[in-house]
């Protein structure tokens, strides 16, 4: 199971204790999993890596058995899947945007590398080798050029302040 799913024995034991996996025991007390359990484990791991909570995974896997009828289960499952598909589209858009921004940042850092290779600390203000601060990708501004952003200076009125 661990080799097939690329996880640790601790993970398999945990999901078994949570009722997500079922194993038979040998006379020596070793777990023996039926082949479909590996596919189930891979599915659980994929859902967890996609950000699903253990409670949501459990509810999904038990949806048909916990419904009053298969018709109810079909409707509930369809509604849940439609919501999850929408959420995954939003997450994919975010991940693609971050991938692009990180790629641009990595390219810009190669320019910065020529300065940092010869100086212990550099001042990026006035650098003519990079685009203007406002046109730099967000990760570059927030990680590398944060000193120039005036971090710590209040720019917006704090609507959460105690009255």
Secondary structure by P-SEA (a helix, b strand, c coil): ccccccccaaaaaaaaaaccbbbbbcccbbbbbcaaaaaaaaaaaaaaaacccaaaaaaaaacccccccaaaaaaaaaaaaaaaaaaaaaaaaaaaaaaaaaaaaaaaaaaaaaaaacccccccccccccccccccccccccccccccccccccccccccccc
